[in-house]
Amino acid sequence: MEPEYLCFGHSHVADDSRDGTTRYINPGALHRAANFTVACLDLATDELEFLEIPAPRSRVSPQKNKHAR
């Protein structure tokens, strides 16, 4: 018995492909990637959408004011 869907990651590259009756979905990445993406699959319609997620703001600590009293 072959699965209808197989979701996987590791390559950090969003992908949607089929092999036989199985649909292979790689949602992309939320870390160490040029674009952050997730995949949203509607099981009722078999529609897949890749959504781009804004990059998190870098955590920059405020510099101390050298002239503060």
C-alpha positions as a Markdown table, in Angstrom:
| # | Residue | x | y | z |
|---|---|---|---|---|
| 1 | Met | 0.0 | 0.0 | 0.0 |
| 2 | Glu | 1.5 | 3.4 | -1.0 |
| 3 | Pro | 0.8 | 6.6 | 0.9 |
| 4 | Glu | -1.2 | 9.4 | -0.8 |
| 5 | Tyr | 1.1 | 12.0 | 0.7 |
| 6 | Leu | 4.6 | 12.0 | 2.0 |
| 7 | Cys | 5.9 | 15.1 | 3.7 |
| 8 | Phe | 9.7 | 15.5 | 4.2 |
| 9 | Gly | 12.3 | 18.2 | 4.7 |
| 10 | His | 16.1 | 18.4 | 5.2 |
| 11 | Ser | 16.9 | 20.0 | 1.8 |
| 12 | His | 15.4 | 23.4 | 2.8 |
| 13 | Val | 13.9 | 23.7 | -0.8 |
| 14 | Ala | 10.2 | 23.8 | -1.2 |
| 15 | Asp | 9.0 | 21.0 | -3.6 |
| 16 | Asp | 5.9 | 19.3 | -4.8 |
| 17 | Ser | 6.1 | 16.2 | -7.0 |
| 18 | Arg | 4.4 | 12.9 | -7.6 |
| 19 | Asp | 5.8 | 9.4 | -8.1 |
| 20 | Gly | 3.0 | 7.0 | -9.0 |
| 21 | Thr | 0.1 | 7.6 | -6.6 |
| 22 | Thr | 2.2 | 9.3 | -3.9 |
| 23 | Arg | 2.6 | 13.1 | -3.7 |
| 24 | Tyr | 5.9 | 14.2 | -2.2 |
| 25 | Ile | 5.8 | 17.5 | -0.4 |
| 26 | Asn | 8.8 | 19.4 | 1.0 |
| 27 | Pro | 7.5 | 22.5 | 2.8 |
| 28 | Gly | 10.8 | 24.4 | 2.5 |
| 29 | Ala | 12.5 | 25.8 | 5.6 |
| 30 | Leu | 12.1 | 28.2 | 8.5 |
| 31 | His | 15.9 | 28.2 | 9.3 |
| 32 | Arg | 19.1 | 28.5 | 7.2 |
| 33 | Ala | 17.3 | 29.4 | 4.0 |
| 34 | Ala | 17.1 | 32.4 | 1.7 |
| 35 | Asn | 13.2 | 32.3 | 1.9 |
| 36 | Phe | 11.3 | 30.9 | 4.8 |
| 37 | Thr | 8.3 | 28.8 | 3.6 |
| 38 | Val | 5.7 | 26.5 | 4.9 |
| 39 | Ala | 3.2 | 24.3 | 2.9 |
| 40 | Cys | -0.5 | 24.3 | 3.4 |
| 41 | Leu | -2.3 | 21.3 | 1.9 |
| 42 | Asp | -6.1 | 21.1 | 1.6 |
| 43 | Leu | -6.9 | 17.4 | 1.8 |
| 44 | Ala | -10.4 | 17.9 | 0.6 |
| 45 | Thr | -9.3 | 19.5 | -2.7 |
| 46 | Asp | -5.7 | 18.3 | -3.0 |
| 47 | Glu | -4.6 | 21.9 | -3.4 |
| 48 | Leu | -1.2 | 22.8 | -2.1 |
| 49 | Glu | 0.0 | 26.3 | -1.3 |
| 50 | Phe | 3.5 | 27.4 | -0.3 |
| 51 | Leu | 3.4 | 30.4 | 2.0 |
| 52 | Glu | 6.4 | 32.7 | 2.5 |
| 53 | Ile | 7.0 | 33.6 | 6.1 |
| 54 | Pro | 8.7 | 36.9 | 6.9 |
| 55 | Ala | 12.2 | 36.6 | 8.3 |
| 56 | Pro | 12.4 | 37.2 | 12.0 |
| 57 | Arg | 13.9 | 40.5 | 13.1 |
| 58 | Ser | 17.4 | 40.1 | 14.2 |
| 59 | Arg | 17.8 | 40.3 | 17.9 |
| 60 | Val | 20.0 | 43.3 | 18.5 |
| 61 | Ser | 20.6 | 44.3 | 22.0 |
| 62 | Pro | 20.4 | 48.0 | 22.6 |
| 63 | Gln | 23.7 | 49.7 | 23.1 |
| 64 | Lys | 24.3 | 51.2 | 26.5 |
| 65 | Asn | 24.2 | 55.0 | 26.5 |
| 66 | Lys | 27.7 | 56.0 | 27.5 |
| 67 | His | 26.5 | 59.4 | 28.6 |
| 68 | Ala | 23.6 | 58.1 | 30.9 |
| 69 | Arg | 23.8 | 59.1 | 34.5 |
